[in-house]
Amino acid sequence: MPIIGSNYDKISVERLKPLSGELKIGSDLTITGVKFEKINVGPEEKDVLKVSYQFLVKYEPKMALIDLSGHLLLMEPEKELKRIEKDWNKKQVFDDELTMKLLNNIMARTSVKALTLAQEMGLPPHIKLPRVAAKPKDAQ
C-alpha cells in the first residue's frame, strides 16, 4: 500500500506551567478518521484514502503538551480503498499489515518533529536518546 503523501494539519506545543518535581512523559497516537479524497495526478483525478491522526506528548502533571495532528494519503485500486474504508467504519481498525505500516510511518514522522519541538521549548525528550559511555579502564 503506497503512502503517497503526508502533511501536518496542526502543530502545537505549549508549556502550561514551569517544570518541577517528578515529571512523567507519555505519548499517545490515535487514528482519528478515514475518508476518500480526490487528488490530481497529472491530467486526471485519482481516489486516495486520507487517514487522519493525532499524536500527543503529555508532560504530567499537566506541565506541557505537544499536539501533532495530520494525515497520510494512501493510493491503491479503488476496490481496495473501499474495503479499507468499510473495515474502518465498521470496526475502527485496519488489518495488521496496514496498521503496522501506518503506525510506523506516523511514529517516524511525529517522534522526530516532537523531539525538535521539545528541544526548542526547553522540554526533556519524550524518547530515550542514545548515550555514549566511557569504558572502565580495566576493561580496555
N, CA, C and O atoms as a MOPAC input file, in Angstrom:
PM7 MOZYME 1SCF
protein

 N      0.85200 1    -1.16900 1     0.00000 1
 C      0.00000 1     0.00000 1     0.00000 1
 C      0.89500 1     1.22800 1     0.00000 1
 O      1.51900 1     1.52800 1     1.01700 1
 N      0.97200 1     1.94400 1    -1.10900 1
 C      1.82600 1     3.13300 1    -1.16100 1
 C      1.23400 1     4.31900 1    -0.39900 1
 O      0.07300 1     4.68500 1    -0.58300 1
 N      2.05600 1     4.89600 1     0.44800 1
 C      1.71500 1     6.16000 1     1.10200 1
 C      2.28600 1     7.23900 1     0.20200 1
 O      3.50300 1     7.37300 1     0.07700 1
 N      1.40400 1     8.01300 1    -0.42700 1
 C      1.87100 1     8.96800 1    -1.43200 1
 C      1.96500 1    10.39500 1    -0.90600 1
 O      2.44100 1    11.28400 1    -1.61300 1
 N      1.52600 1    10.61800 1     0.30300 1
 C      1.60100 1    11.95900 1     0.85500 1
 C      1.40800 1    11.95700 1     2.35200 1
 O      0.81100 1    11.04700 1     2.92700 1
 N      1.92700 1    12.99600 1     2.96500 1
 C      1.80500 1    13.13600 1     4.40700 1
 C      1.95700 1    14.60600 1     4.75400 1
 O      2.90600 1    15.25900 1     4.31800 1
 N      1.02900 1    15.12300 1     5.53300 1
 C      1.07300 1    16.52500 1     5.93300 1
 C      0.58300 1    16.68200 1     7.36300 1
 O     -0.20600 1    15.88300 1     7.86900 1
 N      1.07500 1    17.73400 1     7.99200 1
 C      0.54600 1    18.11700 1     9.29700 1
 C     -0.60900 1    19.07900 1     9.08500 1
 O     -0.55900 1    19.93400 1     8.20100 1
 N     -1.64500 1    18.94000 1     9.89200 1
 C     -2.78200 1    19.85700 1     9.88100 1
 C     -2.71900 1    20.79400 1    11.08400 1
 O     -3.26900 1    21.89500 1    11.05800 1
 N     -2.03900 1    20.34200 1    12.13800 1
 C     -1.91600 1    21.14800 1    13.35300 1
 C     -0.60800 1    20.79300 1    14.04400 1
 O     -0.28000 1    19.62000 1    14.22100 1
 N      0.13100 1    21.82700 1    14.43100 1
 C      1.34500 1    21.65300 1    15.22200 1
 C      1.22100 1    22.60400 1    16.40000 1
 O      1.15900 1    23.82100 1    16.22100 1
 N      1.18600 1    22.05000 1    17.59900 1
 C      1.01500 1    22.87800 1    18.78300 1
 C      1.92700 1    22.35900 1    19.89100 1
 O      1.99200 1    21.15800 1    20.15400 1
 N      2.62100 1    23.28000 1    20.52600 1
 C      3.41800 1    22.93200 1    21.70300 1
 C      3.26100 1    24.06100 1    22.69900 1
 O      3.41000 1    25.23400 1    22.35600 1
 N      2.95800 1    23.69700 1    23.93900 1
 C      2.80900 1    24.73100 1    24.95000 1
 C      3.28500 1    24.23300 1    26.30600 1
 O      3.09500 1    23.07800 1    26.68900 1
 N      3.90400 1    25.15100 1    27.00000 1
 C      4.31400 1    24.89700 1    28.37500 1
 C      3.20500 1    25.48300 1    29.23400 1
 O      2.96200 1    26.69000 1    29.19900 1
 N      2.53500 1    24.64300 1    30.00100 1
 C      1.38700 1    25.07200 1    30.78700 1
 C      1.79900 1    25.66900 1    32.13500 1
 O      1.11700 1    26.54200 1    32.67200 1
 N      2.92400 1    25.18500 1    32.67500 1
 C      3.48300 1    25.72700 1    33.90600 1
 C      4.94000 1    25.29400 1    33.98800 1
 O      5.34900 1    24.39500 1    33.25200 1
 N      5.72700 1    25.89900 1    34.85000 1
 C      7.14700 1    25.52200 1    34.94300 1
 C      7.31400 1    24.04800 1    35.30300 1
 O      6.55800 1    23.50100 1    36.10500 1
 N      8.31500 1    23.41900 1    34.69900 1
 C      8.60100 1    22.02100 1    35.00500 1
 C      9.19500 1    21.93800 1    36.40300 1
 O     10.14600 1    22.64900 1    36.72800 1
 N      8.63100 1    21.07100 1    37.22100 1
 C      9.14500 1    20.90300 1    38.57900 1
 C      8.70800 1    19.54700 1    39.11000 1
 O      7.74800 1    18.94300 1    38.63200 1
 N      9.44000 1    19.09400 1    40.10800 1
 C      9.08600 1    17.84100 1    40.75700 1
 C      9.23300 1    16.64500 1    39.82700 1
 O      9.98100 1    16.68200 1    38.85000 1
 N      8.51000 1    15.59600 1    40.14900 1
 C      8.56000 1    14.37700 1    39.34000 1
 C      7.75800 1    14.59000 1    38.06300 1
 O      6.58500 1    14.96100 1    38.10200 1
 N      8.40700 1    14.35000 1    36.94200 1
 C      7.80400 1    14.57500 1    35.63800 1
 C      7.56200 1    13.23500 1    34.95400 1
 O      8.47400 1    12.41600 1    34.84000 1
 N      6.34700 1    13.01800 1    34.50500 1
 C      6.01600 1    11.80800 1    33.74700 1
 C      5.70800 1    12.23200 1    32.32000 1
 O      4.89000 1    13.12100 1    32.08500 1
 N      6.37800 1    11.57900 1    31.36700 1
 C      6.18300 1    11.91200 1    29.96100 1
 C      5.55300 1    10.70800 1    29.27500 1
 O      6.08400 1     9.59900 1    29.34000 1
 N      4.43000 1    10.92700 1    28.62300 1
 C      3.75500 1     9.85100 1    27.90900 1
 C      3.32100 1    10.32900 1    26.53800 1
 O      3.09600 1    11.52000 1    26.32300 1
 N      3.20700 1     9.39300 1    25.61600 1
 C      2.74200 1     9.75400 1    24.27600 1
 C      1.58100 1     8.85700 1    23.87900 1
 O      1.41700 1     7.75000 1    24.39200 1
 N      0.78200 1     9.36600 1    22.95200 1
 C     -0.40300 1     8.64300 1    22.51500 1
 C     -0.64200 1     8.94100 1    21.03800 1
 O     -0.62800 1    10.10200 1    20.63000 1
 N     -0.85600 1     7.92100 1    20.25100 1
 C     -1.14600 1     8.06900 1    18.82400 1
 C     -2.53100 1     7.49500 1    18.56000 1
 O     -2.81700 1     6.35100 1    18.91600 1
 N     -3.39200 1     8.30300 1    17.93000 1
 C     -4.75800 1     7.88000 1    17.64200 1
 C     -5.08100 1     8.15400 1    16.17600 1
 O     -4.82000 1     9.24600 1    15.67100 1
 N     -5.65000 1     7.16100 1    15.49600 1
 C     -6.19700 1     7.38100 1    14.16000 1
 C     -7.56600 1     8.02700 1    14.38400 1
 O     -8.42300 1     7.45600 1    15.05900 1
 N     -7.76600 1     9.21500 1    13.81600 1
 C     -8.99100 1     9.96400 1    14.09800 1
 C    -10.02000 1     9.90200 1    12.98000 1
 O    -11.16600 1    10.30500 1    13.18100 1
 N     -9.63700 1     9.40700 1    11.80500 1
 C    -10.61800 1     9.32900 1    10.73100 1
 C    -10.03200 1     8.77800 1     9.44200 1
 O     -8.82300 1     8.80700 1     9.21700 1
 N    -10.92300 1     8.27900 1     8.61200 1
 C    -10.56400 1     7.74300 1     7.30000 1
 C    -11.64000 1     8.18300 1     6.32700 1
 O    -12.82900 1     7.97300 1     6.56800 1
 N    -11.21700 1     8.80200 1     5.21200 1
 C    -12.20500 1     9.20300 1     4.21500 1
 C    -11.56300 1     9.28800 1     2.82900 1
 O    -10.34800 1     9.42400 1     2.68900 1
 N    -12.42600 1     9.20200 1     1.80900 1
 C    -11.97200 1     9.32600 1     0.42500 1
 C    -11.71000 1    10.77900 1     0.07500 1
 O    -12.40200 1    11.68500 1     0.54200 1
 N    -10.69100 1    10.98400 1    -0.76000 1
 C    -10.41400 1    12.29400 1    -1.33900 1
 C     -9.97800 1    12.08400 1    -2.77700 1
 O     -9.50100 1    11.01100 1    -3.14500 1
 N    -10.14600 1    13.10500 1    -3.57200 1
 C     -9.65300 1    13.08000 1    -4.94900 1
 C     -8.45200 1    14.00400 1    -5.02400 1
 O     -8.46000 1    15.10400 1    -4.47200 1
 N     -7.40800 1    13.53600 1    -5.72200 1
 C     -6.23700 1    14.37300 1    -5.94500 1
 C     -5.91400 1    14.36500 1    -7.43500 1
 O     -6.26000 1    13.42500 1    -8.15100 1
 N     -5.26000 1    15.40100 1    -7.88400 1
 C     -4.82700 1    15.46400 1    -9.27600 1
 C     -3.49900 1    14.75100 1    -9.42200 1
 O     -2.52100 1    15.07100 1    -8.74700 1
 N     -3.48800 1    13.77800 1   -10.31800 1
 C     -2.25900 1    13.06000 1   -10.65400 1
 C     -2.07500 1    13.23900 1   -12.15400 1
 O     -2.67800 1    12.53900 1   -12.96800 1
 N     -1.22200 1    14.20100 1   -12.49000 1
 C     -1.08300 1    14.52400 1   -13.90500 1
 C     -2.38500 1    15.11500 1   -14.41200 1
 O     -2.97100 1    15.97300 1   -13.75100 1
 N     -2.85200 1    14.66800 1   -15.58200 1
 C     -4.06700 1    15.25000 1   -16.16500 1
 C     -5.37100 1    14.66200 1   -15.60800 1
 O     -6.45500 1    15.10600 1   -15.98700 1
 N     -5.27900 1    13.67900 1   -14.72300 1
 C     -6.51200 1    13.03700 1   -14.23900 1
 C     -6.62900 1    13.10000 1   -12.72000 1
 O     -5.65300 1    13.35600 1   -12.01500 1
 N     -7.84500 1    12.85900 1   -12.23400 1
 C     -8.09700 1    12.78700 1   -10.80100 1
 C     -8.06500 1    11.32900 1   -10.35700 1
 O     -8.54600 1    10.44200 1   -11.06200 1
 N     -7.49400 1    11.09600 1    -9.18400 1
 C     -7.44600 1     9.74600 1    -8.61500 1
 C     -8.04900 1     9.77000 1    -7.22000 1
 O     -7.95200 1    10.76400 1    -6.50000 1
 N     -8.67600 1     8.65100 1    -6.85000 1
 C     -9.17000 1     8.49300 1    -5.48400 1
 C     -8.02800 1     8.03600 1    -4.59500 1
 O     -7.24700 1     7.15700 1    -4.95900 1
 N     -7.94600 1     8.64800 1    -3.42500 1
 C     -6.99900 1     8.22600 1    -2.39900 1
 C     -7.76800 1     8.14100 1    -1.09100 1
 O     -8.87300 1     8.66900 1    -0.96400 1
 N     -7.17500 1     7.48000 1    -0.14100 1
 C     -7.76600 1     7.39400 1     1.18300 1
 C     -6.95400 1     8.27500 1     2.11500 1
 O     -5.73800 1     8.11900 1     2.22800 1
 N     -7.62500 1     9.19700 1     2.77900 1
 C     -6.98600 1    10.11800 1     3.71800 1
 C     -7.16200 1     9.54800 1     5.12300 1
 O     -8.28200 1     9.41300 1     5.61500 1
 N     -6.03600 1     9.21500 1     5.76200 1
 C     -6.04300 1     8.67300 1     7.11900 1
 C     -5.54500 1     9.77700 1     8.05100 1
 O     -4.37400 1    10.15300 1     8.00600 1
 N     -6.43400 1    10.29000 1     8.88900 1
 C     -6.08800 1    11.37200 1     9.80900 1
 C     -5.66000 1    10.79300 1    11.16000 1
 O     -6.13800 1     9.74100 1    11.58300 1
 N     -4.74200 1    11.51300 1    11.82700 1
 C     -4.22300 1    11.04400 1    13.11200 1
 C     -3.94800 1    12.21500 1    14.04300 1
 O     -3.89700 1    13.37000 1    13.62200 1
 N     -3.77200 1    11.88800 1    15.32000 1
 C     -3.33300 1    12.84700 1    16.32200 1
 C     -2.28200 1    12.16700 1    17.18900 1
 O     -2.49500 1    11.06300 1    17.69100 1
 N     -1.14500 1    12.83800 1    17.36000 1
 C     -0.05400 1    12.35500 1    18.20300 1
 C      0.14100 1    13.36700 1    19.32800 1
 O      0.41400 1    14.54100 1    19.07600 1
 N      0.00200 1    12.90900 1    20.55500 1
 C      0.14300 1    13.77800 1    21.72600 1
 C      1.32200 1    13.33000 1    22.57600 1
 O      1.53800 1    12.13500 1    22.77900 1
 N      2.07800 1    14.29700 1    23.06700 1
 C      3.09600 1    14.04500 1    24.08900 1
 C      2.67900 1    14.87300 1    25.29000 1
 O      2.57600 1    16.09700 1    25.21500 1
 N      2.43900 1    14.18200 1    26.40400 1
 C      1.96800 1    14.85700 1    27.62100 1
 C      3.06200 1    14.81800 1    28.68100 1
 O      3.63000 1    13.76700 1    28.97900 1
 N      3.34000 1    15.98600 1    29.24000 1
 C      4.28000 1    16.12500 1    30.34300 1
 C      3.43300 1    16.33200 1    31.58900 1
 O      2.89500 1    17.41700 1    31.81100 1
 N      3.31700 1    15.28900 1    32.39800 1
 C      2.41500 1    15.29600 1    33.54900 1
 C      3.16900 1    15.56000 1    34.84600 1
 O      4.33800 1    15.19400 1    34.96300 1
 N      2.53100 1    16.17900 1    35.80300 1
 C      1.12300 1    16.53800 1    35.84500 1
 C      0.84000 1    17.89200 1    35.17700 1
 O      1.15700 1    18.94900 1    35.72100 1
 N      0.24600 1    17.82900 1    34.00700 1
 C     -0.21000 1    18.97800 1    33.21200 1
 C      0.78700 1    20.13700 1    33.18200 1
 O      0.44900 1    21.27600 1    33.50300 1
 N      2.04400 1    19.81300 1    32.78200 1
 C      3.08200 1    20.84000 1    32.70700 1
 C      3.32100 1    21.31900 1    31.27800 1
 O      3.64600 1    22.48500 1    31.05600 1
 N      3.15700 1    20.40900 1    30.30500 1
 C      3.37000 1    20.77900 1    28.90000 1
 C      2.64300 1    19.77500 1    28.01300 1
 O      2.31400 1    18.66400 1    28.43100 1
 N      2.40200 1    20.20300 1    26.77400 1
 C      1.69500 1    19.35500 1    25.81500 1
 C      2.19300 1    19.64700 1    24.40600 1
 O      2.31700 1    20.80300 1    24.00300 1
 N      2.47600 1    18.58600 1    23.67100 1
 C      2.78900 1    18.68400 1    22.24200 1
 C      1.67600 1    17.95100 1    21.50800 1
 O      1.37600 1    16.79700 1    21.81400 1
 N      1.06500 1    18.62500 1    20.53800 1
 C     -0.05100 1    18.05800 1    19.76300 1
 C      0.29400 1    18.16600 1    18.28300 1
 O      0.40600 1    19.26600 1    17.74100 1
 N      0.45800 1    17.03100 1    17.64400 1
 C      0.72300 1    16.96000 1    16.20700 1
 C     -0.42200 1    16.20000 1    15.55100 1
 O     -0.58000 1    14.99700 1    15.76300 1
 N     -1.21000 1    16.89800 1    14.76100 1
 C     -2.30600 1    16.26000 1    14.04000 1
 C     -2.01600 1    16.36500 1    12.55300 1
 O     -1.50500 1    17.38200 1    12.08400 1
 N     -2.33800 1    15.33100 1    11.82300 1
 C     -2.05800 1    15.34300 1    10.39200 1
 C     -2.77200 1    14.22300 1     9.67800 1
 O     -3.72800 1    13.63900 1    10.18800 1
 N     -2.28200 1    13.93300 1     8.47500 1
 C     -2.89500 1    12.86800 1     7.69200 1
 C     -1.88300 1    12.26800 1     6.71600 1
 O     -0.89400 1    12.89600 1     6.33600 1
 N     -2.17400 1    11.03200 1     6.33100 1
 C     -1.44900 1    10.31700 1     5.28700 1
 C     -2.41100 1    10.08700 1     4.13500 1
 O     -3.61800 1     9.96400 1     4.34700 1
 N     -1.89100 1    10.02900 1     2.92500 1
 C     -2.70400 1     9.69700 1     1.75500 1
 C     -2.26100 1     8.33800 1     1.22700 1
 O     -1.07900 1     8.12200 1     0.95800 1
 N     -3.21300 1     7.43100 1     1.08100 1
 C     -2.94100 1     6.07800 1     0.58400 1
 C     -3.51600 1     5.93000 1    -0.81500 1
 O     -4.64300 1     6.35100 1    -1.08000 1
 N     -2.73600 1     5.32900 1    -1.71100 1
 C     -3.22500 1     5.09300 1    -3.07200 1
 C     -3.18800 1     3.59100 1    -3.35600 1
 O     -2.16000 1     2.93200 1    -3.20200 1
 N     -4.30800 1     3.09100 1    -3.76300 1
 C     -4.49500 1     1.68400 1    -4.13800 1
 C     -5.63500 1     1.65500 1    -5.14300 1
 O     -6.29200 1     2.67300 1    -5.36100 1
 N     -5.87800 1     0.50500 1    -5.75800 1
 C     -7.08200 1     0.40900 1    -6.59400 1
 C     -8.32900 1     0.73800 1    -5.77000 1
 O     -8.38800 1     0.45100 1    -4.57400 1
 N     -9.30800 1     1.33500 1    -6.41600 1
 C    -10.49700 1     1.83000 1    -5.72000 1
 C    -11.18300 1     0.74000 1    -4.89400 1
 O    -11.66700 1     1.00900 1    -3.79500 1
 N    -11.22500 1    -0.46700 1    -5.40800 1
 C    -11.87500 1    -1.57500 1    -4.68500 1
 C    -11.18900 1    -1.81900 1    -3.33200 1
 O    -11.86200 1    -2.03200 1    -2.32400 1
 N     -9.86600 1    -1.78700 1    -3.31300 1
 C     -9.11600 1    -1.99700 1    -2.07200 1
 C     -9.33100 1    -0.83800 1    -1.09800 1
 O     -9.47800 1    -1.05400 1     0.10400 1
 N     -9.34800 1     0.38400 1    -1.61600 1
 C     -9.59600 1     1.55000 1    -0.75700 1
 C    -10.98100 1     1.47400 1    -0.12200 1
 O    -11.14500 1     1.80000 1     1.05300 1
 N    -11.97700 1     1.04500 1    -0.89600 1
 C    -13.33000 1     0.91300 1    -0.36000 1
 C    -13.38800 1    -0.14200 1     0.73500 1
 O    -14.09000 1     0.02900 1     1.73200 1
 N    -12.64500 1    -1.24100 1     0.55000 1
 C    -12.60400 1    -2.29500 1     1.57200 1
 C    -11.98600 1    -1.75900 1     2.86400 1
 O    -12.48900 1    -2.02400 1     3.95600 1
 N    -10.89900 1    -1.00900 1     2.73300 1
 C    -10.22800 1    -0.45300 1     3.90900 1
 C    -11.15500 1     0.52800 1     4.62900 1
 O    -11.27900 1     0.49500 1     5.85300 1
 N    -11.80000 1     1.39500 1     3.85600 1
 C    -12.71400 1     2.37300 1     4.45600 1
 C    -13.88500 1     1.66500 1     5.14200 1
 O    -14.28700 1     2.05200 1     6.24000 1
 N    -14.43200 1     0.63100 1     4.49700 1
 C    -15.56200 1    -0.11000 1     5.06600 1
 C    -15.15700 1    -0.77700 1     6.38600 1
 O    -15.88700 1    -0.70300 1     7.37400 1
 N    -13.98400 1    -1.43000 1     6.39500 1
 C    -13.49500 1    -2.06200 1     7.62600 1
 C    -13.32800 1    -1.03500 1     8.73600 1
 O    -13.69800 1    -1.27800 1     9.88400 1
 N    -12.76000 1     0.12300 1     8.37500 1
 C    -12.55400 1     1.16600 1     9.38700 1
 C    -13.89300 1     1.65100 1     9.94200 1
 O    -14.05900 1     1.76800 1    11.15600 1
 N    -14.83700 1     1.93100 1     9.06000 1
 C    -16.13400 1     2.44700 1     9.50500 1
 C    -16.89400 1     1.43500 1    10.34300 1
 O    -17.67000 1     1.81200 1    11.22000 1
 N    -16.67500 1     0.14100 1    10.07700 1
 C    -17.38600 1    -0.90300 1    10.81500 1
 C    -16.73100 1    -1.19200 1    12.16400 1
 O    -17.41900 1    -1.27400 1    13.18200 1
 N    -15.38500 1    -1.35000 1    12.17800 1
 C    -14.69000 1    -1.82600 1    13.38600 1
 C    -13.66600 1    -0.85200 1    13.96400 1
 O    -13.11700 1    -1.10300 1    15.03700 1
 N    -13.40000 1     0.25600 1    13.26700 1
 C    -12.38300 1     1.22300 1    13.69400 1
 C    -10.98800 1     0.60300 1    13.79600 1
 O    -10.18700 1     0.99500 1    14.64500 1
 N    -10.70600 1    -0.37100 1    12.92000 1
 C     -9.37800 1    -0.99100 1    12.85500 1
 C     -9.03200 1    -1.28400 1    11.39700 1
 O     -9.90100 1    -1.35600 1    10.52800 1
 N     -7.73200 1    -1.44900 1    11.16300 1
 C     -7.22600 1    -1.89600 1     9.86600 1
 C     -6.68900 1    -3.30700 1    10.04100 1
 O     -6.56200 1    -3.79400 1    11.16400 1
 N     -6.37200 1    -3.96800 1     8.91900 1
 C     -5.71400 1    -5.26800 1     9.04600 1
 C     -4.32000 1    -5.04300 1     9.63500 1
 O     -3.80900 1    -3.92300 1     9.61500 1
 N     -3.71000 1    -6.10200 1    10.15500 1
 C     -2.44200 1    -5.98900 1    10.88300 1
 C     -1.32600 1    -5.37100 1    10.04100 1
 O     -0.59000 1    -4.50800 1    10.52200 1
 N     -1.20200 1    -5.80500 1     8.80000 1
 C     -0.11900 1    -5.30700 1     7.94800 1
 C     -0.25400 1    -3.80400 1     7.69600 1
 O      0.72600 1    -3.06500 1     7.79300 1
 N     -1.45900 1    -3.35900 1     7.37600 1
 C     -1.68800 1    -1.93900 1     7.13100 1
 C     -1.50800 1    -1.13400 1     8.41600 1
 O     -0.94400 1    -0.04000 1     8.38700 1
 N     -1.98100 1    -1.66400 1     9.53500 1
 C     -1.82300 1    -0.98000 1    10.81800 1
 C     -0.34900 1    -0.73100 1    11.11300 1
 O      0.03200 1     0.38200 1    11.47700 1
 N      0.47700 1    -1.75400 1    10.95900 1
 C      1.90900 1    -1.60100 1    11.22300 1
 C      2.53500 1    -0.56900 1    10.29200 1
 O      3.32700 1     0.26500 1    10.73000 1
 N      2.18500 1    -0.62400 1     9.02100 1
 C      2.75100 1     0.31700 1     8.05100 1
 C      2.36100 1     1.75500 1     8.38900 1
 O      3.20900 1     2.64700 1     8.38700 1
 N      1.08800 1     1.98000 1     8.67700 1
 C      0.61800 1     3.32500 1     9.00700 1
 C      1.23900 1     3.84100 1    10.30000 1
 O      1.77300 1     4.95000 1    10.33400 1
 N      1.17300 1     3.04900 1    11.35400 1
 C      1.67700 1     3.49300 1    12.64800 1
 C      3.18300 1     3.74200 1    12.61800 1
 O      3.66100 1     4.71900 1    13.19400 1
 N      3.92900 1     2.86800 1    11.95300 1
 C      5.37900 1     3.07800 1    11.85000 1
 C      5.69700 1     4.35600 1    11.08400 1
 O      6.60300 1     5.09600 1    11.47000 1
 N      4.97400 1     4.62400 1    10.01400 1
 C      5.19400 1     5.83500 1     9.23600 1
 C      4.86600 1     7.07600 1    10.06300 1
 O      5.64000 1     8.03200 1    10.09300 1
 N      3.73400 1     7.05600 1    10.72200 1
 C      3.32800 1     8.19700 1    11.54000 1
 C      4.30100 1     8.41100 1    12.69600 1
 O      4.71200 1     9.54000 1    12.96200 1
 N      4.67000 1     7.33300 1    13.38000 1
 C      5.58700 1     7.45500 1    14.52500 1
 C      6.95400 1     7.99100 1    14.10400 1
 O      7.55400 1     8.78600 1    14.82800 1
 N      7.44400 1     7.57200 1    12.96100 1
 C      8.74000 1     8.06200 1    12.48400 1
 C      8.68500 1     9.57400 1    12.26200 1
 O      9.60400 1    10.29700 1    12.64500 1
 N      7.60900 1    10.04200 1    11.64600 1
 C      7.46800 1    11.48200 1    11.37600 1
 C      7.23200 1    12.29100 1    12.64500 1
 O      7.90400 1    13.29400 1    12.88600 1
 N      6.28000 1    11.85300 1    13.45000 1
 C      5.87100 1    12.65400 1    14.59600 1
 C      6.89000 1    12.62200 1    15.73400 1
 O      7.05500 1    13.61800 1    16.43900 1
 N      7.56800 1    11.50700 1    15.92200 1
 C      8.55300 1    11.42500 1    17.00600 1
 C      9.69600 1    12.40100 1    16.77800 1
 O     10.14400 1    13.07200 1    17.70800 1
 N     10.16700 1    12.48000 1    15.54100 1
 C     11.25600 1    13.40300 1    15.22200 1
 C     10.78300 1    14.84800 1    15.37400 1
 O     11.49400 1    15.68100 1    15.93600 1
 N      9.59400 1    15.14100 1    14.87800 1
 C      9.04900 1    16.50100 1    14.97600 1
 C      8.83700 1    16.89000 1    16.44100 1
 O      9.17900 1    18.00300 1    16.84000 1
 N      8.27900 1    15.98800 1    17.23900 1
 C      8.04700 1    16.26900 1    18.65500 1
 C      9.36500 1    16.46800 1    19.39900 1
 O      9.44800 1    17.30100 1    20.30200 1
 N     10.37700 1    15.71900 1    19.03100 1
 C     11.69100 1    15.86400 1    19.65200 1
 C     12.26200 1    17.25600 1    19.37500 1
 O     12.80400 1    17.90100 1    20.27300 1
 N     12.13700 1    17.70800 1    18.14100 1
 C     12.61300 1    19.04600 1    17.76900 1
 C     11.83600 1    20.12800 1    18.51400 1
 O     12.42900 1    21.07300 1    19.03600 1
 N     10.52800 1    19.99400 1    18.56500 1
 C      9.69700 1    20.97900 1    19.26000 1
 C     10.01300 1    21.01100 1    20.75600 1
 O     10.07100 1    22.08600 1    21.35400 1
 N     10.21300 1    19.85100 1    21.35500 1
 C     10.55200 1    19.79000 1    22.77900 1
 C     11.87700 1    20.51000 1    23.03400 1
 O     12.00600 1    21.25800 1    24.00300 1
 N     12.84300 1    20.28300 1    22.17300 1
 C     14.14400 1    20.93000 1    22.32400 1
 C     14.00600 1    22.45300 1    22.22300 1
 O     14.61000 1    23.18800 1    23.00300 1
 N     13.21700 1    22.91500 1    21.26900 1
 C     13.03100 1    24.35700 1    21.09400 1
 C     12.32200 1    24.99900 1    22.28800 1
 O     12.53800 1    26.17500 1    22.57800 1
 N     11.48200 1    24.23500 1    22.97500 1
 C     10.74200 1    24.76000 1    24.12200 1
 C     11.44300 1    24.47900 1    25.45500 1
 O     10.93100 1    24.84000 1    26.51500 1
 N     12.60600 1    23.83800 1    25.40100 1
 C     13.32800 1    23.52300 1    26.62700 1
 C     12.69300 1    22.40800 1    27.43300 1
 O     12.81300 1    22.36700 1    28.65700 1
 N     12.01800 1    21.50400 1    26.74000 1
 C     11.38200 1    20.35700 1    27.39700 1
 C     12.26700 1    19.12600 1    27.23100 1
 O     12.98600 1    19.01500 1    26.23800 1
 N     12.22700 1    18.21000 1    28.17900 1
 C     13.00600 1    16.98200 1    28.01600 1
 C     12.44800 1    16.13000 1    26.87300 1
 O     11.25800 1    16.20600 1    26.56600 1
 N     13.30300 1    15.32200 1    26.24300 1
 C     12.82700 1    14.47100 1    25.13900 1
 C     11.83200 1    13.42500 1    25.64100 1
 O     11.91100 1    12.96300 1    26.78000 1
 N     10.90100 1    13.06600 1    24.76700 1
 C      9.88000 1    12.07700 1    25.12500 1
 C     10.32500 1    10.65600 1    24.81400 1
 O      9.65500 1     9.69200 1    25.18600 1
 N     11.45900 1    10.53000 1    24.13000 1
 C     12.01200 1     9.20700 1    23.82000 1
 C     13.43300 1     9.14300 1    24.36600 1
 O     14.09100 1    10.16600 1    24.55500 1
 N     13.88200 1     7.94000 1    24.61100 1
 C     15.23200 1     7.74300 1    25.13400 1
 C     16.23300 1     7.94900 1    23.99900 1
 O     16.14500 1     7.31400 1    22.94900 1
 N     17.17500 1     8.83900 1    24.23300 1
 C     18.19500 1     9.11000 1    23.23200 1
 C     19.43800 1     8.26700 1    23.50800 1
 O     19.71900 1     7.94700 1    24.66300 1
 N     20.18600 1     7.90300 1    22.46100 1
 C     21.40700 1     7.13200 1    22.68400 1
 C     22.42700 1     7.96000 1    23.47000 1
 O     22.49500 1     9.18000 1    23.32200 1
 N     23.20200 1     7.29400 1    24.29000 1
 C     24.23300 1     7.95700 1    25.09300 1
 C     25.56200 1     7.24400 1    24.88200 1
 O     25.61300 1     6.03100 1    24.67700 1
 N     26.62300 1     8.02000 1    24.93700 1
 C     27.98000 1     7.47800 1    24.87100 1
 C     28.47900 1     7.35200 1    26.29500 1
 O     28.34300 1     8.27700 1    27.09500 1
 N     29.05600 1     6.20800 1    26.60700 1
 C     29.59400 1     5.98800 1    27.94400 1
 C     31.04500 1     5.52300 1    27.82100 1
 O     31.38800 1     4.78100 1    26.90100 1
 N     31.87700 1     5.95500 1    28.73400 1
 C     33.28300 1     5.55000 1    28.73300 1
 C     33.39400 1     4.12500 1    29.27600 1
 O     32.65900 1     3.72600 1    30.17900 1
 N     34.33000 1     3.37100 1    28.70300 1
 C     34.58800 1     2.02600 1    29.20400 1
 C     35.38900 1     2.13700 1    30.49900 1
 O     36.21800 1     3.03700 1    30.63500 1
 N     35.15700 1     1.25500 1    31.42900 1
 C     36.01700 1     1.24100 1    32.61600 1
 C     37.46300 1     0.95300 1    32.19100 1
 O     37.69100 1     0.19100 1    31.25100 1
 N     38.44500 1     1.56300 1    32.88500 1
 C     39.84900 1     1.42000 1    32.47100 1
 C     40.31000 1    -0.02000 1    32.47000 1
 O     41.11100 1    -0.39900 1    31.61500 1
 N     39.83400 1    -0.83800 1    33.39500 1
 C     40.26700 1    -2.22900 1    33.45800 1
 C     39.66000 1    -3.07700 1    32.32800 1
 O     40.12600 1    -4.19400 1    32.10500 1
 N     38.65400 1    -2.59500 1    31.61900 1
 C     38.01300 1    -3.32900 1    30.53600 1
 C     38.71100 1    -3.08300 1    29.20000 1
 O     38.37600 1    -3.73000 1    28.20700 1
 N     39.67700 1    -2.16000 1    29.15400 1
 C     40.34500 1    -1.83900 1    27.86900 1
 C     41.41700 1    -2.80200 1    27.54100 1
 O     42.06700 1    -2.67200 1    26.50400 1

